[in-house]
Amino acid sequence: REIRKVEKTVQQTENDVSRLEDEILEMQTELSNPEKASDSEFVMQLQKKERELEQKIYEWEISSEQLEELKAKLK
């Protein structure tokens, strides 16, 4: 039961990471536009998304380790 809960957390975090990666890639592409590149608000939003991505990757690593530990206990 706890394994399912952690699996769900891992899956949700993977989805969040994927979504953020897509959003960041799109924003980085927009930076080729000089207007966007000089828009400090836009650049700050991009930096915020990059920090959020780092946090989600960290959460995914922790959840994945927890899941592996739970599965190992069942063996």
Z-matrix of the N, CA and C atoms (Angstrom, degrees):
N
C 1 1.456
C 2 1.533 1 110.60
N 3 1.317 2 115.81 1 -46.09
C 4 1.463 3 119.29 2 178.25
C 5 1.525 4 110.49 3 -66.11
N 6 1.336 5 115.51 4 -34.16
C 7 1.469 6 119.69 5 178.28
C 8 1.526 7 109.96 6 -60.57
N 9 1.328 8 116.31 7 -43.75
C 10 1.470 9 119.33 8 -179.80
C 11 1.529 10 111.57 9 -61.70
N 12 1.326 11 115.11 10 -39.63
C 13 1.469 12 119.65 11 178.92
C 14 1.530 13 110.28 12 -62.39
N 15 1.328 14 116.58 13 -45.04
C 16 1.466 15 120.43 14 -179.41
C 17 1.526 16 109.95 15 -69.33
N 18 1.337 17 117.75 16 -38.45
C 19 1.472 18 120.59 17 176.76
C 20 1.527 19 110.42 18 -59.21
N 21 1.323 20 115.47 19 -41.09
C 22 1.467 21 120.09 20 178.94
C 23 1.534 22 110.25 21 -63.93
N 24 1.329 23 116.26 22 -41.37
C 25 1.464 24 120.67 23 178.11
C 26 1.526 25 110.56 24 -62.87
N 27 1.334 26 116.51 25 -44.18
C 28 1.467 27 121.07 26 179.03
C 29 1.531 28 109.68 27 -60.47
N 30 1.329 29 116.61 28 -46.09
C 31 1.462 30 120.75 29 -178.81
C 32 1.527 31 111.39 30 -62.91
N 33 1.332 32 116.34 31 -44.71
C 34 1.465 33 120.02 32 179.99
C 35 1.527 34 110.79 33 -63.22
N 36 1.319 35 115.96 34 -41.23
C 37 1.461 36 120.13 35 179.99
C 38 1.524 37 110.48 36 -66.10
N 39 1.335 38 117.21 37 -39.94
C 40 1.470 39 120.69 38 175.81
C 41 1.522 40 110.38 39 -59.97
N 42 1.331 41 116.33 40 -42.02
C 43 1.465 42 120.49 41 178.27
C 44 1.525 43 110.96 42 -62.75
N 45 1.337 44 116.24 43 -42.47
C 46 1.464 45 120.56 44 178.70
C 47 1.527 46 110.99 45 -62.81
N 48 1.330 47 116.60 46 -43.40
C 49 1.467 48 121.28 47 179.32
C 50 1.527 49 109.81 48 -60.74
N 51 1.309 50 116.32 49 -46.22
C 52 1.463 51 120.79 50 -179.26
C 53 1.530 52 111.07 51 -61.70
N 54 1.326 53 116.19 52 -44.77
C 55 1.466 54 120.99 53 179.67
C 56 1.528 55 110.56 54 -61.96
N 57 1.322 56 116.35 55 -45.97
C 58 1.464 57 120.21 56 -179.71
C 59 1.525 58 111.60 57 -64.56
N 60 1.323 59 116.85 58 -40.40
C 61 1.470 60 119.76 59 177.54
C 62 1.521 61 110.61 60 -59.54
N 63 1.335 62 116.46 61 -42.24
C 64 1.465 63 120.39 62 178.76
C 65 1.529 64 111.15 63 -64.19
N 66 1.338 65 115.99 64 -44.88
C 67 1.463 66 120.06 65 -179.52
C 68 1.531 67 111.01 66 -63.12
N 69 1.323 68 116.20 67 -42.54
C 70 1.469 69 120.34 68 -179.74
C 71 1.521 70 110.63 69 -65.21
N 72 1.314 71 116.76 70 -43.06
C 73 1.462 72 120.50 71 178.67
C 74 1.528 73 110.81 72 -59.73
N 75 1.324 74 115.76 73 -43.47
C 76 1.467 75 120.06 74 178.71
C 77 1.535 76 110.66 75 -63.30
N 78 1.328 77 116.01 76 -43.03
C 79 1.468 78 119.77 77 179.86
C 80 1.527 79 111.09 78 -66.27
N 81 1.322 80 116.86 79 -39.22
C 82 1.463 81 119.97 80 178.54
C 83 1.525 82 110.79 81 -64.04
N 84 1.322 83 116.34 82 -36.26
C 85 1.462 84 120.75 83 176.65
C 86 1.527 85 109.99 84 -63.98
N 87 1.333 86 115.81 85 -40.31
C 88 1.464 87 120.27 86 179.34
C 89 1.529 88 111.99 87 -64.86
N 90 1.330 89 116.95 88 -23.71
C 91 1.470 90 120.22 89 -179.77
C 92 1.526 91 112.59 90 -64.15
N 93 1.330 92 117.49 91 -17.55
C 94 1.466 93 119.83 92 177.33
C 95 1.531 94 110.80 93 -67.67
N 96 1.325 95 115.94 94 -18.76
C 97 1.458 96 121.24 95 174.71
C 98 1.536 97 107.52 96 -79.32
N 99 1.330 98 117.93 97 119.50
C 100 1.474 99 120.58 98 -177.25
C 101 1.531 100 113.71 99 -55.20
N 102 1.331 101 116.55 100 -33.69
C 103 1.468 102 119.28 101 179.14
C 104 1.526 103 110.57 102 -63.93
N 105 1.320 104 116.63 103 -42.29
C 106 1.467 105 120.80 104 179.38
C 107 1.519 106 110.77 105 -69.42
N 108 1.323 107 116.01 106 -40.42
C 109 1.464 108 120.70 107 -177.91
C 110 1.528 109 111.21 108 -62.80
N 111 1.329 110 116.83 109 -30.01
C 112 1.464 111 120.03 110 -179.63
C 113 1.531 112 112.33 111 -95.69
N 114 1.321 113 116.97 112 1.23
C 115 1.470 114 122.16 113 178.99
C 116 1.533 115 108.72 114 -86.33
N 117 1.330 116 115.93 115 101.47
C 118 1.471 117 119.86 116 -175.10
C 119 1.528 118 111.99 117 -62.16
N 120 1.315 119 117.31 118 -33.52
C 121 1.474 120 121.08 119 177.54
C 122 1.535 121 110.12 120 -62.25
N 123 1.320 122 115.73 121 -45.04
C 124 1.465 123 120.81 122 179.59
C 125 1.529 124 110.70 123 -63.06
N 126 1.320 125 116.35 124 -44.64
C 127 1.468 126 121.12 125 -179.91
C 128 1.528 127 110.18 126 -62.85
N 129 1.336 128 116.98 127 -39.57
C 130 1.468 129 120.27 128 177.85
C 131 1.527 130 110.92 129 -65.32
N 132 1.325 131 116.98 130 -38.95
C 133 1.467 132 120.45 131 177.33
C 134 1.526 133 110.48 132 -62.86
N 135 1.316 134 116.40 133 -41.29
C 136 1.463 135 121.16 134 178.16
C 137 1.529 136 110.19 135 -62.34
N 138 1.314 137 116.77 136 -46.16
C 139 1.465 138 120.60 137 179.18
C 140 1.527 139 111.26 138 -62.09
N 141 1.321 140 116.52 139 -38.04
C 142 1.471 141 120.95 140 177.80
C 143 1.530 142 110.12 141 -63.12
N 144 1.320 143 116.37 142 -44.06
C 145 1.473 144 120.62 143 178.55
C 146 1.524 145 110.70 144 -63.06
N 147 1.324 146 116.99 145 -39.18
C 148 1.468 147 120.43 146 179.09
C 149 1.529 148 110.99 147 -64.46
N 150 1.332 149 116.97 148 -39.87
C 151 1.473 150 120.24 149 176.83
C 152 1.526 151 110.59 150 -66.76
N 153 1.336 152 115.78 151 -40.25
C 154 1.465 153 120.64 152 178.11
C 155 1.532 154 110.20 153 -62.11
N 156 1.322 155 116.53 154 -40.19
C 157 1.462 156 120.95 155 177.74
C 158 1.526 157 110.36 156 -62.14
N 159 1.321 158 117.04 157 -45.52
C 160 1.469 159 120.50 158 178.43
C 161 1.525 160 110.74 159 -57.70
N 162 1.333 161 116.59 160 -42.11
C 163 1.462 162 121.31 161 179.88
C 164 1.529 163 110.47 162 -64.97
N 165 1.323 164 117.09 163 -43.37
C 166 1.470 165 120.59 164 -179.51
C 167 1.525 166 111.12 165 -65.46
N 168 1.318 167 117.14 166 -38.01
C 169 1.467 168 120.18 167 177.55
C 170 1.527 169 109.40 168 -63.69
N 171 1.318 170 116.31 169 -41.83
C 172 1.469 171 120.64 170 177.31
C 173 1.529 172 110.16 171 -61.36
N 174 1.339 173 117.67 172 -45.90
C 175 1.470 174 121.94 173 178.41
C 176 1.526 175 110.38 174 -60.63
N 177 1.335 176 116.31 175 -40.54
C 178 1.463 177 120.07 176 179.15
C 179 1.528 178 110.55 177 -63.07
N 180 1.329 179 116.84 178 -43.71
C 181 1.471 180 120.57 179 179.60
C 182 1.525 181 110.91 180 -60.22
N 183 1.326 182 116.79 181 -45.08
C 184 1.464 183 121.26 182 -179.90
C 185 1.528 184 110.16 183 -63.69
N 186 1.314 185 117.33 184 -47.26
C 187 1.469 186 121.49 185 -179.31
C 188 1.523 187 111.27 186 -63.55
N 189 1.319 188 116.55 187 -40.32
C 190 1.467 189 120.39 188 179.69
C 191 1.524 190 110.80 189 -64.49
N 192 1.330 191 116.66 190 -42.07
C 193 1.468 192 120.37 191 177.55
C 194 1.523 193 110.62 192 -63.15
N 195 1.323 194 115.74 193 -42.32
C 196 1.465 195 120.84 194 179.14
C 197 1.527 196 110.05 195 -61.73
N 198 1.319 197 116.77 196 -42.10
C 199 1.457 198 121.27 197 179.30
C 200 1.524 199 110.85 198 -63.12
N 201 1.315 200 116.84 199 -44.70
C 202 1.471 201 120.67 200 178.93
C 203 1.527 202 111.09 201 -61.44
N 204 1.326 203 116.66 202 -40.55
C 205 1.464 204 120.44 203 178.74
C 206 1.524 205 110.98 204 -63.79
N 207 1.325 206 116.67 205 -42.79
C 208 1.466 207 120.49 206 179.18
C 209 1.526 208 111.09 207 -63.69
N 210 1.324 209 116.20 208 -42.67
C 211 1.467 210 119.94 209 179.39
C 212 1.523 211 110.77 210 -65.81
N 213 1.328 212 117.09 211 -36.87
C 214 1.464 213 121.00 212 179.94
C 215 1.527 214 110.99 213 -65.32
N 216 1.311 215 117.13 214 -34.50
C 217 1.466 216 121.24 215 179.37
C 218 1.524 217 111.60 216 -66.09
N 219 1.321 218 116.66 217 -27.80
C 220 1.467 219 120.76 218 -178.15
C 221 1.519 220 112.63 219 -79.88
N 222 1.316 221 116.69 220 -16.39
C 223 1.471 222 119.86 221 -177.00
C 224 1.503 223 111.16 222 -79.57
